Amino acid sequence: MNTNIAGVQIILSALWVASMFVWQQGDVQRLYSGDFVPGEPKLGEMVSPGTLWMISAITMTIPVVMAILSLTLNHPVNRWANIVMGIFYTGYNLIGLPRYSSAYDRFLIFVGIVFTGLIVWYAWRWV
């Protein structure tokens, strides 16, 4: 394990960026493949559309912030922020996985789970 602080910070930041690209690729493919149907699922009935879009914006902005924080935070805070957020996004994707029926979606979500799992692993072993 590379215990060089700068090396681990770069790896963590790169994993956050890679995760974002995979998730965005899934979103784009879902739009172009026709798998996304406007108005489905009926989440707008449970939460207002404005709230739903805000949750979506926050969910996709946190990895951007984590990519930057992974390069700038001091070691103990950086380590725990990556562990906590990596566990959150791994769980978030595991919970969402059954919702997707397309093979490409499941593949991309699985790759995202691997990336966030690696974030947790690298941060956990970073002593």
C-alpha positions in Angstrom: 0.0 0.0 0.0 1.3 3.4 -1.0 1.4 5.4 2.3 2.7 8.5 0.5 0.1 11.1 1.4 0.1 12.8 -2.0 -0.1 9.4 -3.7 -3.2 8.3 -1.8 -4.8 11.7 -2.2 -4.4 11.5 -6.0 -5.8 8.0 -6.0 -8.8 8.9 -4.0 -9.5 12.0 -6.1 -9.2 10.0 -9.3 -11.6 7.4 -8.0 -14.2 10.1 -7.2 -13.8 11.5 -10.7 -14.0 8.0 -12.3 -17.2 7.3 -10.2 -18.8 10.5 -11.5 -18.0 9.7 -15.1 -19.5 6.2 -14.8 -22.7 7.5 -13.1 -23.0 10.3 -15.7 -22.4 7.8 -18.5 -25.3 5.7 -17.2 -27.5 8.8 -17.1 -26.7 9.7 -20.7 -27.1 6.2 -22.0 -30.4 5.9 -20.2 -31.6 9.1 -22.0 -30.4 8.0 -25.4 -31.5 4.3 -25.2 -35.1 5.2 -24.4 -34.9 3.6 -21.0 -35.8 6.9 -19.3 -39.4 7.8 -19.6 -40.3 11.3 -18.3 -42.6 11.1 -15.3 -41.5 7.6 -14.3 -41.0 6.6 -11.6 -43.7 8.6 -9.9 -41.2 10.1 -7.4 -42.8 13.5 -7.9 -45.9 12.2 -6.1 -43.8 11.4 -3.0 -41.5 14.4 -3.2 -42.1 17.7 -5.0 -40.3 17.9 -8.4 -38.1 20.9 -7.1 -37.0 18.9 -4.1 -36.3 15.8 -6.3 -34.1 17.9 -8.6 -32.3 19.4 -5.6 -31.6 16.0 -4.2 -30.3 14.9 -7.5 -28.1 18.0 -7.8 -26.7 17.4 -4.3 -26.1 13.7 -4.9 -24.1 14.4 -8.0 -22.2 17.4 -6.6 -20.9 15.6 -3.5 -18.4 13.5 -5.6 -17.1 16.7 -7.3 -16.5 18.2 -3.9 -14.9 14.9 -2.6 -12.5 14.9 -5.6 -11.3 18.4 -4.5 -11.4 17.7 -0.8 -9.4 14.5 -1.3 -6.5 16.7 -2.5 -6.8 19.5 0.0 -8.0 18.2 3.4 -5.5 17.2 6.1 -4.9 13.5 6.6 -7.2 12.4 9.4 -10.2 14.5 8.2 -9.5 13.4 4.6 -9.4 9.8 5.5 -12.6 9.7 7.4 -14.5 11.9 4.9 -13.6 9.4 2.2 -14.5 6.4 4.3 -17.9 7.9 5.3 -18.8 9.2 1.8 -17.5 6.0 0.1 -19.6 3.8 2.3 -22.6 6.1 1.7 -22.3 5.9 -2.1 -21.6 2.2 -2.1 -24.8 1.7 -0.1 -26.7 4.2 -2.2 -25.8 2.3 -5.4 -26.4 -1.1 -3.8 -29.9 0.0 -2.8 -30.6 1.5 -6.3 -29.2 -1.5 -8.2 -32.4 -3.6 -8.4 -34.3 -0.6 -9.8 -32.4 -0.9 -13.1 -33.3 -3.5 -15.6 -30.8 -2.8 -18.4 -27.5 -4.8 -18.6 -25.5 -1.6 -19.3 -27.0 0.1 -16.3 -26.3 -2.8 -14.0 -22.8 -3.0 -15.3 -22.1 0.7 -14.8 -23.6 0.7 -11.3 -21.4 -2.3 -10.5 -18.3 -0.5 -11.7 -19.4 2.5 -9.6 -19.7 0.2 -6.6 -16.2 -1.1 -7.2 -14.8 2.4 -7.4 -16.5 3.6 -4.2 -15.5 0.3 -2.5 -11.9 1.1 -3.5 -12.3 4.6 -2.1 -13.2 3.0 1.3 -10.4 0.5 1.0 -7.7 3.0 0.2 -8.9 5.5 2.8 -9.2 2.7 5.5 -5.6 1.4 4.8 -4.2 4.9 4.7 -2.6 5.1 8.1 
